[in-house]
Amino acid sequence: ELVPYVIQAGDTVSSIARRYGITWQTLVHVNSLLSPNAIYPGLVIEVPRVISASDKAVAFPQKVGSMVYS
């Protein structure tokens, strides 16, 4: 799932990637950026949403016998 992000003053590809738990290379690839320096305030980019283990547990509860754990 991709979520939009509006570049703010002082943002870098690396800082955005760290905030979302992805690599800067992934961010550059997903947005077809020619360079990691090709961002500017106001630009809207797409950021992959990382699904955490707790999100998966809720979305896909594990069944053990007749009990459901989430």
C-alpha positions, 0 to 999 in steps of 0.5 A: 500500500502506498501513502502520499507524503508532502515533502517539508522543508529540511526533509531528505530522502533518507530522513523520510525513509527512516521515518517510514522504516524503509530504505532510501533506495526503495523510496527513490525507486517507488517514485522514479526519482532520478536522484535522491536530491530531486525532492523539494518542499511541496512535492508529493511522493508515494511512500510504501506503508510497512505492515507491522507484525501486530497489524498482521496479527489483527488482520490475520488471527491465528487459530489454535484448536477452537481458540482464536488469538489476535 
